[in-house]
């Protein structure tokens, strides 16, 4: 990193809460309830993932899977290639503040709990 800003990606209609790299793409989540996948080289929007009822608090990327955590109390597992939801994970009592993905598992966090979801979470 040089300390020089290379570009700004604009497309959300609210504050951006989360960002992650996915190969040559950048994934962002925002208060506008959406996740945007960007081409890192051009700064162009590749796809917009919509389906949450609350702000997106966190995004995680693993292979062809994107996981978004939301203030609506759910996490959504997305097929990154087709920009379609694979699964909706509900079970926390409040906002889902963070998500992580590793191999075939997904972990989500809310207030005082962490939930681990099995291999059927979007496979």
C-alpha angles and dihedrals in degrees: 000000000000099000089244117121109236100190146331123237113217126185110098120103094214142031115309111238103176143028135179138171121242109184105286092352136080121216120204134182127198150178089266087078094248141111118214126199111207133193101240094208098050102023090230122143110252097183143343119221115206131177109099122113093207140038117299107244102179142010130200130186129206121165109304092347130095119188121199124192119204145193087238089079097256141095120211124209109212132195099235094203096051098028089228129131114254097184143353114221114206128167108099116110093229145002116344103230103180142017136193132184129202127167108316097340135086126200124198131186133210130169102304101354142075118199124200116205122203133236092283089069097110100329 
